[in-house]
Amino acid sequence: MIYLEVAITPGEVYGGVVSQSDFVLDDDGDEVNYAASADDELTAAGYDYFDGAPRRDGEATGYIPIYVETTGDTLTGAYVRPEMKVLGEDTTVPEFRGEFEIPAA
């Protein structure tokens, strides 16, 4: 299991929620996130569980537990915000995907 540390800093333009399910890790070609089933284990290990962050609430930090079977020198992952329609406007914001690597300890 990987404890993925996240830090959220909201922007100025759009609202919404950044959630645990927005973060995925590559597990031998599949993007996985099984975070919801291990929150008790994570808090028992002394970490603050990231339980989602409404952008209007400001900065937020915490950890997301993600099970993976793949091992290696690095793991790759991504934050994915799906395409969204702006309420009250005829505007669509395209999907955003921010990729990252996690080096082995």
C-alpha positions in Angstrom: 0.0 0.0 0.0 1.2 3.5 -0.8 0.2 6.5 1.4 0.0 9.3 -1.2 0.5 12.7 0.4 -1.6 15.4 -1.2 -1.7 19.2 -0.7 -4.5 21.2 -2.3 -4.3 24.9 -3.0 -7.5 26.2 -4.6 -7.5 28.5 -7.6 -9.5 31.7 -8.0 -11.8 30.7 -10.9 -13.9 27.5 -10.3 -15.4 25.8 -7.3 -15.9 22.1 -6.6 -14.3 19.3 -4.6 -11.0 17.6 -5.0 -11.6 14.0 -3.8 -9.6 10.8 -3.1 -10.9 9.3 -6.3 -9.3 12.0 -8.4 -5.9 10.5 -7.7 -4.7 7.2 -9.4 -1.6 5.2 -9.6 -0.4 3.0 -12.4 -0.5 -0.7 -11.3 0.9 -2.7 -14.2 -0.9 -0.8 -16.9 -4.2 -0.2 -14.9 -4.9 3.1 -13.2 -6.1 2.2 -9.7 -7.4 3.9 -6.6 -8.8 1.7 -3.8 -8.5 4.5 -1.2 -11.9 4.2 0.5 -11.3 0.8 2.1 -8.1 1.7 4.1 -8.9 4.9 5.9 -8.9 3.3 9.3 -5.5 1.6 8.7 -4.0 4.9 7.6 -5.2 6.8 10.6 -4.1 4.0 12.9 -0.6 4.4 11.4 -0.7 8.1 12.5 -1.5 9.8 9.2 -4.3 12.3 8.5 -6.7 10.8 6.0 -7.5 13.1 3.1 -11.3 13.2 3.0 -11.8 15.5 0.1 -11.4 19.3 -0.1 -14.0 21.8 -1.3 -12.0 24.4 -3.2 -13.8 27.2 -1.4 -12.4 26.0 2.0 -8.8 26.9 1.1 -5.8 24.7 1.4 -6.0 21.1 2.5 -3.5 18.3 3.1 -3.7 14.6 4.0 -2.9 11.1 2.8 -4.7 8.8 0.5 -4.0 5.0 0.9 -3.8 3.2 -2.5 -3.2 -0.5 -2.9 -0.8 -1.5 -5.8 0.7 -4.8 -6.7 3.4 -3.4 -8.9 6.9 -2.6 -7.5 9.8 -0.8 -9.1 12.2 2.1 -8.8 9.3 4.5 -9.4 5.6 4.4 -9.6 3.6 6.8 -11.8 0.3 8.4 -11.0 -2.0 11.2 -11.9 -4.5 13.7 -10.6 -7.5 13.7 -13.0 -10.2 16.4 -13.0 -12.9 15.4 -15.5 -14.4 17.7 -18.0 -17.0 20.0 -16.4 -19.7 22.3 -17.5 -19.8 25.7 -15.8 -23.1 26.3 -14.1 -25.1 29.1 -15.5 -22.8 29.5 -18.6 -22.5 27.9 -22.0 -18.9 27.0 -21.1 -17.1 23.6 -20.8 -13.8 23.3 -19.1 -11.7 20.4 -20.6 -10.4 17.5 -18.6 -7.2 18.2 -16.7 -4.6 15.6 -16.1 -1.5 16.2 -13.9 1.0 13.3 -13.9 3.7 12.6 -11.3 6.2 10.0 -10.2 6.8 8.5 -6.8 10.4 7.3 -6.3 11.1 4.1 -4.3 12.1 4.7 -0.7 
